[in-house]
Amino acid sequence: MTAMPMRGRARLTVVGAVGADEWPSHVRVRVARAEDAARVRAMHERCSPETRRLRYFTSAPRLPEAALSRLLVPEHGVSLVAVAPDGAIGALATLFHPASEPVAEVALLVEDGWQRHGLGTTMLRSLVEHAAVRGASDLRAHVLPWNRRMLALFDRAGLVSRRGYEDGVVLVEAEVPPGVRVPGRCA
Ligand SMILES: CC(C)(COP(=O)(O)OP(=O)(O)OC[C@H]1O[C@@H](n2cnc3c(N)ncnc32)[C@H](O)[C@@H]1OP(=O)(O)O)[C@@H](O)C(=O)NCCC(=O)NCCS
């Protein structure tokens, strides 16, 4: 398992057109690219079966090639990866958002050794900014009922969320806050 290359408070830099925070640079969060496939596949293989199950609702270690490509560069939406200084990728966060839809779906995976450093919260906040740029009014996530950490993440990211149930899965929904910073746009 790749250890999180930082201690204490998360030290991250979020780069790209959206979500550029000026934090000390150890781990970078940037928009995913097709050529990240091998390193994202390696991350999936390092993850525990439980972490994979919480994200994909199956613990299968390998995603089919086509599914991985769609995840990295979604036709409708954007994915972010967290990259260590040595190039290892330790997290993947995706926003699925067909252009005409008001609601965008988020899904995140932080590999076991990188969890509980604030990375999931940071990446969810960044997805909120991408959702705002794309004009989505609401976010939602489908979460397994025992996934306490993901259920708490919306609150940690400052979102006011509501919960419902859909086919045995918790549906967490939140409005994209009106005050979300959208780089490049005037207030
Ligand atoms: C759910 C998930 C995305 C959250 O990502 P994360 O990086 O672990 O989240 P954060 O670190 O921002 O916050 C989670 C916890 O870390 C703690 N934390 C945050 N920064 C910390 C720090 N610097 N030091 C110690 N703990 C810290 C938070 O208090 C929180 O604690 P809790 O678990 O007791 O509630 C991640 O755990 C994961 O990938 N899980 C498996 C897959 C999954 O569940 N995906 C969601 C499907 S939609």
The ligand as an ORCA input file, in Angstrom:
! r2SCAN-3c Opt
* xyz 0 1
  C     -15.244      8.176      1.805
  C     -13.905      8.704      1.328
  C     -13.988      9.188     -0.112
  C     -13.503      9.898      2.224
  O     -12.207     10.330      1.846
  P     -11.130     10.686      2.975
  O      -9.971     11.266      2.284
  O     -10.916      9.502      3.814
  O     -11.951     11.822      3.759
  P     -11.379     12.946      4.757
  O     -10.004     12.602      5.174
  O     -11.587     14.256      4.105
  O     -12.374     12.855      5.978
  C     -12.704     11.615      6.547
  C     -12.176     11.453      7.958
  O     -10.811     11.855      8.083
  C     -10.645     12.699      9.227
  N      -9.554     13.612      8.922
  C      -9.535     14.586      7.985
  N      -8.314     15.194      7.991
  C      -7.581     14.553      8.935
  C      -6.253     14.710      9.392
  N      -5.428     15.623      8.901
  N      -5.807     13.887     10.361
  C      -6.605     12.951     10.882
  N      -7.892     12.736     10.473
  C      -8.352     13.550      9.524
  C     -11.968     13.343      9.362
  O     -12.173     13.809     10.679
  C     -12.903     12.214      9.027
  O     -12.964     11.390     10.171
  P     -14.058     10.271     10.375
  O     -13.763      9.156      9.413
  O     -13.899      9.877     11.776
  O     -15.385     10.924     10.070
  C     -12.780      7.630      1.465
  O     -12.677      7.257      2.802
  C     -13.001      6.437      0.563
  O     -12.568      6.442     -0.577
  N     -13.666      5.395      1.071
  C     -13.889      4.159      0.297
  C     -14.690      4.399     -0.977
  C     -15.968      5.161     -0.702
  O     -16.585      5.005      0.339
  N     -16.379      5.984     -1.678
  C     -17.605      6.725     -1.597
  C     -18.579      6.222     -2.649
  S     -19.667      7.546     -3.174
*
